[in-house]
């Protein structure tokens, strides 16, 4: 498993699942910074958390990857993808976790606490963390994404 440092964020809908994933990362010896909420009573909006995680990744020079979890994972992925150089993918199965890394070079994985059981979430995370993007047939597509990004962030 890749031992890259991570930045984690969740909203109050995902406290339970994030707790499970943090224990998993601790067992695996993977370093992380946690930016999410600690309690279901904390009603910080998920866009603010996704923004903080994205900014931490950018500040690291993109040396860190991220994990974002909300109720469905959809909102977190939408917000994270608003930042240059952040490529967030909502994953729901092993194949999507694999392709997020290998085809799309996703540096943020998003999951939904209301849509994925903890054991599946651990398997998805383990799969994603075990892979590293290598230049492939997908590279022209990724170059196209970067070009669009550069045009939009002028």
HELIX and SHEET records of a PDB file:
HELIX    1   1 UNK A   12  UNK A   14  5                                   3    
HELIX    2   2 UNK A   15  UNK A   28  1                                  14    
HELIX    3   3 UNK A   46  UNK A   59  1                                  14    
HELIX    4   4 UNK A   74  UNK A   80  1                                   7    
HELIX    5   5 UNK A   94  UNK A  102  1                                   9    
HELIX    6   6 UNK A  118  UNK A  129  1                                  12    
HELIX    7   7 UNK A  139  UNK A  152  1                                  14    
SHEET    1   A 5 UNK A  32  UNK A  34  0                                        
SHEET    2   A 5 UNK A   6  UNK A  10  1                                        
SHEET    3   A 5 UNK A  65  UNK A  70  1                                        
SHEET    4   A 5 UNK A 108  UNK A 112  1                                        
SHEET    5   A 5 UNK A  88  UNK A  90  1                                        
END                                                                             
